[in-house]
Amino acid sequence: MIAGFRTLHPLPVFLYYAAVMLLAMLLLHPVFLLTALVLLGAWNVTIRAGERMGRTLLIFVAVGMALFVLNPLFSHRGEHIWFYLWDQPITLESICYGLTISLSTLCMLFAFQSYRHVVTSDKFLYLFAGVWPKGTLMTIMTMRFVPLLDERLRMIADVQRTKGISLAYGPLRQRAAAGMKLLLVLLTWSLEEALQTADAMKARGFGAGPRSTYRRFRMRARDWRVVAAVALPLLVCLAGRLYGYGVLEIYPSVQSWRLDGWQWLAYGAFAGLVALPLLMEGRERLRWRLLKLTD
């Protein structure tokens, strides 16, 4: 059942993701980022965005671990030295900074993963095609390009495996030749489809006049309420960021992770903003169950 946040007008949905990604880059505090990561992970599970992201999730974790591990190895700033590795000091500050950057990156990756399932191509076109039609189309095609090539490469590999061409066995030279053959087939297929797409777009008059949309969206009262629900916490967090709230001081000496004073206001605004889709989805599901009980 698609309900709640996913049925909103594209504008408040896009503003939500833009605000979450912006704050994930600005509010570099482990407590803030851990909360956002948990909420974004729960949102991905709720909309089932993770059903086909097994390998993608492994890549996300690998990227996060790489950032967490590499920063202490290359940065030795900080006052608190934990131990020495190959005569290089590993400091508490560099570990905390690596953890913070890792969490920030993972938050943006998880947000983008759900963004791909909520802000579909027709919604993105509706928002930006009137302002920048060619650039919007190129953006959508680029976002679709990598998963499409990955899917096609698997299809080609399955077919070629029946002919004895595989990357899984054989000497290195043989596997390299097989890989080049797979890439050649993939490139030929992609170029041929690109020519067909260009001919179809030209035949349908792309670029000859103002672009129309096959799906209309109208801003309703609840959409404006969601815009306000996104804008208000965003302004609170940005104002708090100017005064240093929501940022952990790491160098030259790491500060306490404990939140106090106005930090709690910034934390509450940030957590409420990130949890907005979950709150709306939970409200709709609760309403649906209550309606079923009353029938």
N, C-alpha and C positions, 0 to 999 in steps of 0.2 A: 504494500500500500504506500503510495507516494502522497505525503501530506506534510503539513507544517511548513518548515523552512523551505523545502524544495518547490513549493507551489507559489512562492513569492514572485514579485516582479524582478527581472534581472538586475535592476539598479541596486536595491538594498542588499541583494546577495553578493554582488560584485564589491560593493562598499565594505561589506563584512570581511571578505577575504583580503581585500587591500589593507584594511585596518589591522587585521590579525598579523599579516606578514610584516607590516611596518613596525608594529609594536614588538614582534619577535626579534627584530633587528635592533630596536632601541632599548628595550627593557632587559638589559643583560644582568639578570639576577637569577641564580639557580632555582630558588623557590618559585618565582614567577614562571620560569620556563618549564620546570617539572610539572607544575599544575597545567599549563597550556598543553604540554605533550600528552598528558593523561586524558584531558578533555578532547583533544583532537583525535587521539586514538579511539576513544569511545564513540566519537562522531563517525569515524570511518567504519567502525564495526556496525553502528546503527544503520547506516545507509548501505552496508555490505560492499563498501568500496575495496575491502581487502580480500574478497573471495579469489581474485585472480592476481594478487600481488605478492605471491609467495617469494619469487625471486626478487621482485622489486623491494620487498621488505628486507631481505637479506642485504641488498645493496645499500639501503638506507642505514641499516645497522653498521655495515662495514664503513660507510662514510663517516658516521658519527664516531665509531671507535678509532678510525684513522686520525681524525682531528683531535680526539682526546689523548691519544698516545703520542702523536708527533709533536704537539706543542711543547711538552716538557723536555723532549729530546733536543729541540732546536732553540728553545728559549730558556735561559737560566736566570732570568730576573727574579727578584724576590729575596726576602730576608730569612725565611725559614727553610733551611736545607734539610730534606728528609734523608737522602742517601746519595751516594755517588755511583754513577754508571759509566764505566769506561773513563774514569777520572773526570766525568762531567757532573756537576751538581744538579740534582733533581729537586726543585723547590716546590713547596706547598702552593705558592702563588701561581706558578706555571701550570700545575695540575688543575687548580680551580679555574684558571682562565681557559684551559683546554676543555674542561667539562662544560663551562658556560657557552663557549662557541659551538661545541658539539650539540648541546641542547637547542640552541638557537637555530642551527641548521636543520636539525631533525623536525623542529616545529614547523619550519617553512616547507619542508618536504611533505610532512603529513597534511598540512593545510592544502598544498597543491594537489595532493592525491585525491582529497575529497572535492576540491575545486573542479577537477576534471569530470567528476560524476554529477555535480550539481549545476555548474555553469556550462551547459551544453553549447554546441557550435551555433545553433540558431539563436540562443540568448546572447552570445557574444557578438554575433553579427547584428542583432537588433540594437545593441548598445552603441556600437562603434562604426558600423558600415556606412551610416549617413555622414560621419565626420571624416573617415579615412577608409574608403571602400577597398582599395587595393592592398593597403597595409593590413587591414583586418583579415582579408582573405588569405594573405600570405602567412599571417600569424597562425590562423587555424590550420592551414595546410602543413606548416612546420611542426605544430604540436601533434598532428596526426602522423607525421612522416616516420618518426622513429618506431612507434609500436607497429605501424603497418609494415615497415621493412622487416622488423623482427618476426612478425607472423608469416610473412612471405618466405623469409629465409628458412623457417622451420618446414614450411610446405615443400620448398625445393629440396631441402635435405632429405625429407621422407621419400620423395620420388626418386632422387638420385641414389638413395641407399639400396633400392631394388636393383640398380645397375652395378652394384658393388663399389660405388663411390661414397666414401664415408670419412669423417674426421675422427672417428673413434678408434681406428686401428690402423696398423701399417707403420712403416718408418716415417720419420719427420718429413722427408722430401715428398713422399707420396701424399701425406696428409696436407702439406702446403699446396701441392698441385690440385688436390680435391677442393680445398678451400677457395683457391682462385677460380676454379670452374663454377663453384656455387655462386661466388660474387659476380661472375660474368653473366650468369643466367639472371640473377637478381637485378643487375644494372640494365640488361636488355629489356626485361619485363617492365621496370620502372620507367625507362625512357619511352617505351612504346605507349604505356598508359598516359604519360605526360602529354605526348602528342595528341592522343585521342581526347584528353580532357581539354586541351587548348582549342582543338577544332570544335568541340561541343560548346565551349564557352563563347567562341566567336560566332557560331551559328545561332546562338540564343541571344546575341546582342549584348554581351557583357561589356560594360564601359560606355555604351552608346547613350546612356541617359541616367537619371537618378535611379538608385537601386531601390526596389520595393522588397517587402518582407512578406513571406507567406504565413507568418504567425504574428498576431497582434498581441501586445501586452498593454495592460492599462494599470496605472498606479491607483490603488485603492487606499482606503483609510488605514488598513492594517499595514500596508507597505510603507506609508509615511511614518507610522508608529515605529516600525522596525528601523527606518532610517534614523529616527531620533534616538532609538535604543542603541544604535551603533555610534552615532555622532557624540552623544553625551559621555559615555565612558572613554571614547577616544580622546576627547578634549581634556578630560580629567587626567588621563594617563600622560598626555603630552605636557600638560601644565606641571604635573608632578615630576616629569623627566627634566624639565628646566631647573627644578630645585634639587635634583639629584635623587628623587625617590624612584625606586624600581631599578636601581643600578647598584651592583655590589662593587665597592672599592677593593680592588685586588692588589694593585701595585702602589707603593713598594711593599706594603704589608697587607695581607688579606684581612678584611673586617669580618665581624660576626654575621652569620646568615640570618640572625633573628630579626623579625620585623617588629617595628615599634612606631608609635605615633602616626604620622601621616602616611607612612609606608603601607599601613593596613588599608587606607582609603584607596591608594593606587592599586594595591593588590586586589581588593574587592571589585574595583571597576574593571580591571583587566580580566579577572576570572569570570565576571558576569558577561563581559563581551565575548570571550571565547566560548562560554557555555550557552550562548544564545540559541544556536540551532538545536542543541540537546533539550533545552527548556521548552522550545516550541514543539519539538517532536514529541516529547513526553506529555505535554498538554494535550496534543491532538490524540495521542493513543489513549490517554486517560478518558477523554471525552468520548471516544469511540466505544470503549468498554462500558462506560456508564450508559450510553445510549442502547447498547445491546442488552444490558441488564434490565432497562426499563421497558423494552419491547416484550 
